[in-house]
Amino acid sequence: MVKPMTFKQSLSVLLVLIFIFSLSILGFGLSPNVPLVISIIVVMVFARIRRTIWQTIQDQLLKGIKTALAPLFLFLLIGMLIGLWMGTNTIPSLLWVGLKIANVQWFLPSALLIMALMGTMIGSAFTTLATVGVALMGVGTAIGFDPGVVAGAVLSGAIFGDKSSPLSDSTNLASSIAGTDLFAHIKNMMWTTIPALVGSLVIFTILNQQQTIKGSVNDLQKLAGLLSPTWWSVIPIALLFIMAWRHIPAIPTLLVNIAVTGSMFMVNHNLQQLSDVIMNGSKTAIHNKLLAALLNRGGMLSMMPTVIIIMLALALGGLLTEQGVLKSVMTPLVNRIKTKAGVITGTLLTGISANFLIGEQYLATILPGQLWHDTFTRLNINRLTLGRTLEDSGTVINYLVPWGVAGSFAAQTLGVSVTTFAPFTFFALLSPICSLVSAWTGIGQLNVDDE
């Protein structure tokens, strides 16, 4: 029988892992894969010292990976879809439209608002990033903006849309854990979500004026002239919106879109070329280096680096969760906090910590919800506040984690590393700050019976 983890044991393990990640990534500039493997070995050895049998250790590793099989499969489908949308001229057509209407003076705030609108309508930050986000990255790069800044604006809008949409999995999950009505949950989130959005808009407007822009309107028009938009590119875009609004889950939506887009691709290509696009992505005939870098992408194989990082992170998260490391550290702290502001702050810090230690967005929402739910009830804090706090930490922060599911996906899709865009993803940075302000000032805190 394995004894429960003590506070000192759990804290020691966490400190060792923090040291490994800090030294590997910040000190030596290594890929997250290396510290993840080392951390898995460290926790595995620790589990064995505690007399956990080898079979149980393996089961705990695999259990962590199983929690995100759906997102992993989703990434492969999105890789296929990007390749096909490139091959059928869908994304190039979106890029052409963006280059034609781009306003250099207001590009960054405009990109944020466009992504926010699209994300709210589609209900999936991943899908929005893989389609409209890729096109906006192309426009922003063509104008001459820093790629990290453009990615920050695009991501900020996508996260807002994902967080605010009733079609979003993460929003439904947070509402379910808190035990509140979905639309009451979304309405209550606006107390922190709107200030974070407005703050992001102000910052990006200022940055837009300060950026040294290399391209001119004429340069954009020349780039647009190299592209050939087609009217049938609207079909897969319209299909995506229709299926999203009919509440069809993401995986069937993507599979249907892949089937339709694949059929469109076959009109002018053969089966071998279709297979190549699905596996390796699209290769443009345009010789312009900038456009070639933007359009030569997609395919299932392009997603494999992301899938590898996520699988390692989830394996580590499975070990930490099943060994009770996080729970052993947090439980004594949870029981000692007696104020409403302290409870909300503790929930935020738990969600942020879980994102960096586990790397999985859903687990980083579920775990703090489980740990703090009874405390919210005990102190008569409205459950809507719990749901909002889970979103302001568990949902948004994962995009800032290099080995996180969302962060890895965004980096691969937009072609910018997490460490490059994280300082500019202002919506994700401001959301927990707004939540803290609400906690300590009482602004936006409803009475326990108000829903």
Beta strands, then each sheet from edge to edge (+ up, - down):
end
